[in-house]
Amino acid sequence: MRRLTVSMRTRGAGARALRHPAWLTRRMASAHRTEDRTSSPRSRIVELLPPVLTLALAIGYVGLDLTDGFAEPVAGTIPPLVRGGLVAVQALALLARYRRPAAVFAVVVLLDLVILVTSAGELGTGAFAVMVAVYVLSRRVPRRRGYATIAIGAAATAIVSIAAGSVSPELTPLDGVFVALVRVIVQYAVPAAIGEYFLGRERLADALRTQAESVERERIERDQREVQAGRTALARELHDIAGHHLSGIIVSAQAASALTRSDPDRARETLLALQDDARTALADLRRTVGLLRHDDPSSDGTAAAPVAAPSIARVAALLDDARSRGVTVHDVLIGRPRPLGPLTETAAYRMVQESLANAVRHAPGATIDVRIEYSSDAVRLTVTNGPPADAAAAGRATATTADPGERERYGLAGMEERAGLVGGTLTTGPTADGGWSNSLLVPAPERGGTT
């Protein structure tokens, strides 16, 4: 039986494997299983023990009878050696009790009845084999059919025992009934009850094992989902950070290249700004990775200081940064700003950031309009850009990336995922004048609440 372990983790303490509480029940039940009884020497001994004991009982009976070991002679119509042979046949039949439980039961009961009839009901040498057969039958055969078979055997034993005892001068009719009742209880009821007990334990162990396996599968699936969600979130964050800063760097590099001859001083300033942008991008990436290292138990604790969470309030700085690169940006704020909760604020900020990066990358020179509108139950953020200023600029922008369409699809997918996480709706598409528009509608929390 495969051993299951449930992994329990604590922050900063690694993982520690604890054995599931069902292991003890499974261990006890495994000692009584019959599916693989020849897999070890111990199982083989357990399988051979009942037939050996039955055979020893036959030899002992024959020895006592031949040496006059009984206090009184046993009544009967057949010699002691024949009775001993009948018990020996029972022992041989028990070797097949796991493969043919019903057939073995019928054989040993029939032989026991023969012994009862030929000994005037005085001998019970065949009773032990019957007890073993009943025990196996109660565990190996479906309950209804098994107990019906046992009931037939018990009834036959009771009838034969009473009939055989009636010819004995030492037994009254009431004594005969009592002896028959004792035989039925000892040979049938007790072994069946023991078999049912161990069968119930096996079923309980199977149920616990199935439950433990189900819990383990659910834990593994949950861990996999958490890992995948973490990877997706990290991919979105890195894409948003890198896409925004790299777009600004590309614009600054193009501007510096154009100003190299006409205005060297301004070109130098642009290159310095480009260096600052690169440093800022690197710092943001390090902060993002530092947040992951801060949660990693194997980290040495030297993670970067946490960066402030993105928010709609920081959109103004985002727009100012774009304007400093020469991008024409108009912004409109309608309504009174209020906190929306960290997830919603981040989704809104990243949507504006990604929209600006896409506009700069695919529509260089175009005017960008940013509109933030607060209503009583929602907030709508819309970023619209016009067509590229000229076809040549658009061609240069497209040439800066191997597959700008793939980048844009990935960015839009990230915005849609963020919108879905906060219960928002993202609408994207081209405008009538050849530009592009992204609009995010997110529900606003009730006054005093957060999302």
C-alpha positions in Angstrom: 0.0 0.0 0.0 1.4 3.3 -1.0 2.3 5.6 1.8 0.8 9.0 1.5 2.2 12.1 3.2 0.6 15.5 3.6 3.0 18.3 3.2 2.5 21.2 5.6 4.4 24.4 5.1 5.1 27.3 7.4 6.6 30.6 6.4 10.3 30.6 6.8 10.4 27.1 8.1 10.5 25.1 4.9 8.4 22.0 4.5 7.9 19.1 7.0 6.2 15.9 6.0 3.7 14.5 8.5 2.3 11.0 8.1 -1.5 11.0 7.6 -3.5 9.7 10.6 -5.0 7.0 8.5 -1.7 5.2 8.2 -2.3 3.1 11.4 -5.7 1.9 10.2 -4.3 1.0 6.8 -1.4 -0.8 8.5 -3.8 -2.9 10.7 -6.1 -3.6 7.8 -3.3 -4.7 5.5 -2.5 -7.6 7.8 -5.9 -9.1 6.9 -5.9 -8.5 3.2 -6.0 -11.5 1.0 -5.2 -10.1 -2.5 -1.4 -10.6 -2.1 -1.0 -13.3 0.5 2.0 -15.0 -1.2 4.1 -11.8 -1.5 6.1 -12.5 1.7 7.1 -15.5 3.8 4.9 -14.2 6.6 1.9 -14.1 4.4 2.6 -17.6 3.2 2.7 -18.9 6.8 -0.6 -17.2 7.5 -2.1 -18.9 4.5 -0.9 -22.4 5.4 -1.6 -22.2 9.1 -5.3 -23.2 9.1 -4.8 -26.2 6.8 -1.9 -27.3 9.0 -3.9 -27.0 12.2 -6.8 -28.9 10.6 -4.4 -31.7 9.6 -2.9 -31.8 13.1 -6.4 -32.1 14.5 -7.1 -35.1 12.2 -3.8 -36.8 13.2 -4.5 -36.1 16.9 -8.0 -37.6 16.7 -6.8 -40.7 15.0 -4.0 -41.1 17.5 -6.3 -40.8 20.5 -8.8 -43.2 19.0 -6.3 -45.8 18.1 -4.6 -45.6 21.6 -7.9 -45.6 23.5 -7.2 -42.0 24.6 -10.9 -41.2 24.8 -12.6 -41.7 28.1 -15.5 -43.5 26.3 -15.5 -45.1 22.9 -16.9 -42.9 20.2 -20.0 -44.2 18.6 -19.8 -44.5 14.9 -20.3 -46.5 11.7 -16.9 -45.9 10.1 -13.3 -46.5 11.3 -11.4 -43.7 13.0 -8.9 -43.7 10.1 -11.7 -42.8 7.7 -12.9 -40.0 9.9 -9.4 -38.7 10.2 -9.1 -38.9 6.4 -12.2 -36.8 6.1 -10.7 -34.1 8.2 -7.5 -34.3 6.2 -9.5 -33.7 3.0 -10.9 -30.6 4.7 -7.4 -29.4 5.3 -6.5 -29.9 1.6 -9.7 -28.0 0.6 -8.7 -25.1 2.8 -5.6 -24.5 0.6 -8.0 -23.1 -2.1 -10.2 -21.1 0.3 -9.2 -17.7 -1.2 -9.6 -18.8 -4.8 -12.9 -20.7 -4.5 -14.4 -19.6 -1.1 -17.9 -20.8 -1.9 -16.8 -24.2 -3.2 -14.4 -24.8 -0.3 -17.2 -23.9 2.1 -19.5 -26.4 0.6 -16.9 -29.2 0.7 -15.9 -28.7 4.3 -19.5 -28.4 5.5 -20.4 -31.5 3.7 -17.5 -33.4 5.2 -18.4 -32.1 8.6 -22.0 -33.3 8.2 -20.7 -36.8 7.2 -18.6 -36.8 10.4 -21.6 -35.8 12.5 -23.8 -38.5 11.0 -21.2 -41.3 11.3 -20.4 -40.3 15.0 -24.0 -39.9 16.2 -23.4 -36.2 16.6 -20.7 -36.7 19.2 -17.6 -35.5 17.3 -16.8 -32.0 16.2 -13.4 -32.7 14.5 -14.6 -31.0 11.3 -15.8 -27.8 13.0 -12.5 -26.0 12.8 -12.3 -26.2 9.0 -15.9 -25.0 8.8 -15.1 -22.0 11.0 -12.2 -21.0 8.7 -14.3 -21.4 5.6 -17.1 -19.3 7.1 -14.6 -16.5 8.0 -13.2 -16.4 4.5 -16.6 -16.6 2.9 -17.9 -13.6 4.9 -15.0 -11.5 3.6 -14.5 -12.7 0.0 -18.1 -13.1 -1.3 -20.7 -10.4 -1.8 -22.6 -9.9 1.5 -26.0 -11.1 0.4 -24.8 -14.2 -1.4 -22.2 -14.9 1.3 -24.7 -14.8 4.2 -27.3 -16.7 2.3 -24.7 -19.5 1.8 -23.7 -19.4 5.4 -27.3 -19.6 6.5 -27.9 -22.7 4.4 -24.8 -24.4 5.9 -25.9 -23.4 9.4 -29.4 -24.8 8.8 -28.0 -28.0 7.4 -25.6 -28.4 10.4 -28.4 -27.8 12.9 -30.8 -30.3 11.3 -28.1 -33.0 10.9 -26.8 -32.4 14.5 -30.3 -32.8 16.0 -31.1 -35.9 13.9 -27.7 -37.5 14.7 -28.0 -36.7 18.3 -31.5 -38.2 18.6 -30.0 -41.7 18.2 -27.7 -41.2 21.2 -29.1 -42.6 24.4 -27.2 -40.0 26.4 -28.9 -36.9 24.8 -32.5 -35.8 25.4 -34.3 -34.0 22.6 -33.8 -30.7 24.4 -30.1 -31.5 24.8 -29.9 -32.2 21.1 -31.4 -28.8 20.2 -29.0 -27.1 22.6 -26.0 -28.8 21.2 -27.1 -27.9 17.6 -27.5 -24.3 18.7 -24.0 -24.2 20.2 -22.6 -25.7 17.0 -24.3 -23.1 14.8 -23.1 -20.2 17.0 -19.5 -21.5 17.3 -19.1 -22.7 13.7 -21.0 -20.0 11.9 -22.1 -17.0 13.9 -18.8 -16.3 15.6 -16.5 -16.6 12.5 -19.0 -14.6 10.4 -19.0 -11.8 13.0 -15.2 -11.8 13.1 -15.0 -11.6 9.3 -17.5 -8.8 9.2 -15.5 -6.9 11.8 -12.3 -7.1 9.8 -14.1 -6.4 6.6 -15.5 -3.2 8.1 -12.0 -2.1 9.2 -10.8 -2.7 5.6 -13.6 -0.7 4.2 -12.9 2.1 6.7 -9.2 2.0 5.8 -10.1 2.1 2.1 -12.3 5.1 2.7 -9.6 6.9 4.7 -7.0 6.1 2.0 -9.3 7.4 -0.7 -10.0 10.6 1.3 -6.3 11.1 1.9 -5.5 10.6 -1.8 -8.2 13.1 -2.7 -6.9 15.6 -0.2 -3.4 15.2 -1.5 -4.6 15.6 -5.1 -6.5 18.8 -4.2 -3.5 20.1 -2.4 -1.2 19.5 -5.4 -3.7 21.0 -7.8 -4.1 24.0 -5.4 -0.4 24.5 -5.2 -0.1 24.3 -9.0 -2.8 26.9 -9.4 -1.1 29.2 -7.0 2.2 28.8 -8.7 0.6 29.4 -12.1 -1.3 32.5 -10.8 2.0 33.8 -9.3 3.8 33.3 -12.7 1.0 35.0 -14.5 1.0 38.0 -12.1 4.8 38.2 -12.4 4.6 38.1 -16.2 2.0 40.9 -16.2 4.0 43.0 -13.8 7.3 42.6 -15.7 5.6 43.2 -19.0 3.9 46.4 -17.8 7.2 47.8 -16.2 9.5 46.8 -19.1 7.0 47.8 -21.8 6.4 51.3 -20.4 10.1 52.1 -19.7 11.4 50.6 -23.0 8.9 52.6 -25.0 10.1 55.7 -23.3 13.7 54.7 -24.0 12.9 54.1 -27.7 11.3 57.5 -28.0 14.2 59.2 -26.3 16.7 57.4 -28.5 14.9 58.4 -31.6 14.7 62.0 -30.5 18.4 62.1 -29.6 19.3 60.6 -33.0 17.3 63.3 -34.8 18.8 66.1 -32.7 22.5 65.0 -32.9 23.3 67.4 -35.7 20.7 70.1 -35.4 20.8 70.6 -31.6 23.7 68.7 -30.0 23.1 70.2 -26.5 19.5 69.0 -26.5 20.5 65.7 -27.8 22.9 65.3 -24.9 20.2 66.1 -22.5 17.9 63.6 -24.1 20.6 60.9 -23.8 21.0 61.8 -20.1 17.3 61.4 -19.7 17.5 58.1 -21.5 20.1 56.9 -19.0 17.8 57.9 -16.2 14.9 56.0 -17.8 17.1 52.9 -18.1 18.2 53.2 -14.4 14.6 53.6 -13.4 13.5 50.6 -15.4 16.3 48.5 -13.8 15.3 49.7 -10.3 11.7 48.8 -10.8 12.6 45.4 -12.1 14.8 44.8 -9.1 12.1 45.9 -6.7 9.6 43.5 -8.3 12.1 40.6 -8.0 12.9 41.8 -4.5 9.3 41.4 -3.5 9.4 37.8 -4.6 12.7 37.2 -2.7 11.2 38.8 0.4 8.6 36.0 0.5 11.1 33.3 -0.3 12.2 31.3 2.8 15.6 30.6 1.2 16.2 34.4 0.7 19.0 35.9 2.8 16.8 38.8 3.8 18.6 41.3 1.5 15.5 42.1 -0.7 15.0 45.5 -2.0 12.7 47.9 -0.1 9.1 47.6 -1.1 7.9 49.9 -3.8 4.8 51.9 -3.4 1.7 50.2 -4.9 0.5 51.7 -8.3 -2.6 53.8 -7.9 -4.7 56.3 -9.9 -3.2 59.1 -7.9 0.2 58.2 -9.5 -1.3 58.5 -13.0 -0.5 62.2 -13.1 3.2 61.5 -12.6 3.0 58.9 -15.4 1.5 61.5 -17.7 4.2 64.1 -16.7 6.9 61.6 -17.5 5.4 61.0 -21.0 5.2 64.8 -21.6 8.9 65.1 -20.6 9.7 62.8 -23.5 7.9 65.1 -26.0 4.6 63.1 -26.1 1.5 65.3 -26.3 -0.9 64.2 -23.5 -4.2 65.7 -22.5 -5.9 64.6 -19.4 -9.4 65.2 -18.0 -10.6 64.3 -14.5 -14.4 64.2 -13.8 -15.8 63.6 -10.4 -14.2 63.5 -7.0 -11.4 60.9 -6.6 -11.8 58.4 -3.8 -9.8 55.2 -2.9 -10.8 52.1 -4.8 -8.8 49.4 -3.1 -5.3 48.2 -4.0 -6.3 45.7 -6.7 -8.5 48.1 -8.5 -6.0 50.9 -8.2 -3.3 48.7 -9.6 -5.5 47.5 -12.5 -6.4 51.1 -13.4 -2.8 52.4 -13.2 -1.4 49.5 -15.3 -4.1 50.0 -17.9 -3.1 53.6 -18.4 0.6 52.7 -18.3 0.2 50.0 -21.0 -2.0 52.2 -23.1 0.6 55.0 -23.1 3.3 52.5 -24.0 1.3 51.1 -26.9 0.4 54.6 -28.2 4.0 55.7 -28.1 5.2 52.4 -29.8 2.6 52.1 -32.5 1.4 55.7 -33.0 4.5 57.9 -32.6 3.7 61.6 -32.6 0.0 61.1 -32.0 -1.9 63.0 -29.4 -3.0 61.0 -26.4 -6.1 61.8 -24.4 -6.6 60.4 -20.9 -10.0 60.6 -19.3 -10.8 59.6 -15.7 -14.4 59.8 -14.7 -15.7 59.0 -11.2 -19.4 58.2 -10.8 -21.5 57.1 -7.9 -21.0 53.4 -8.5 -18.1 53.1 -11.0 -14.9 54.6 -12.3 -14.1 54.7 -16.0 -10.6 55.3 -17.4 -10.3 55.9 -21.1 -7.0 56.3 -23.0 -7.4 57.3 -26.7 -4.6 58.1 -29.2 -4.9 59.4 -32.7 -3.2 57.9 -35.8 0.6 58.2 -36.2 1.8 61.7 -37.1 3.3 60.3 -40.4 3.7 57.0 -42.1 7.5 57.1 -41.9 7.4 57.5 -38.1 5.0 54.6 -37.9 7.3 52.5 -40.0 10.3 53.3 -37.7 8.2 52.4 -34.7 7.2 49.1 -36.1 10.8 48.3 -37.0 11.9 48.6 -33.4 10.1 45.4 -32.4 10.3 41.9 -34.0 6.5 41.4 -33.5 4.7 44.4 -32.2 1.3 42.7 -32.7 2.3 39.9 -30.3 3.4 42.5 -27.8 0.2 44.3 -28.0 -1.9 41.2 -27.7 0.1 40.2 -24.6 -0.4 43.7 -23.1 -4.2 43.6 -23.9 -4.4 40.1 -22.4 -2.8 41.4 -19.2 -5.2 44.3 -19.0 -8.2 42.0 -19.5 -6.9 39.7 -16.7 -6.5 42.6 -14.3 -10.0 43.9 -15.2 -11.5 40.4 -14.6 -9.8 40.2 -11.2 -11.5 43.3 -10.0 -14.9 42.7 -11.7 -14.3 45.3 -14.3 -14.9 45.5 -18.1 -12.2 46.4 -20.6 -13.2 47.7 -24.0 -10.6 48.1 -26.8 -10.7 48.9 -30.5 -9.8 51.3 -33.3 -11.3 54.8 -33.5 -12.9 56.4 -36.5 -9.9 58.5 -37.3 -7.5 55.6 -37.4 -6.4 55.7 -33.8 -7.0 53.4 -30.8 -9.0 53.5 -27.6 -8.8 51.5 -24.4 -11.5 51.9 -21.8 -11.7 50.3 -18.4 -14.9 50.4 -16.3 -14.4 49.2 -12.7 -17.1 49.1 -9.9 -16.5 51.6 -7.2 -16.9 50.4 -3.6 -19.5 51.9 -1.3 -18.5 54.9 0.7 -16.0 53.8 3.3 -15.4 50.4 1.7 -12.5 49.0 -0.4 -12.2 46.5 -3.2 
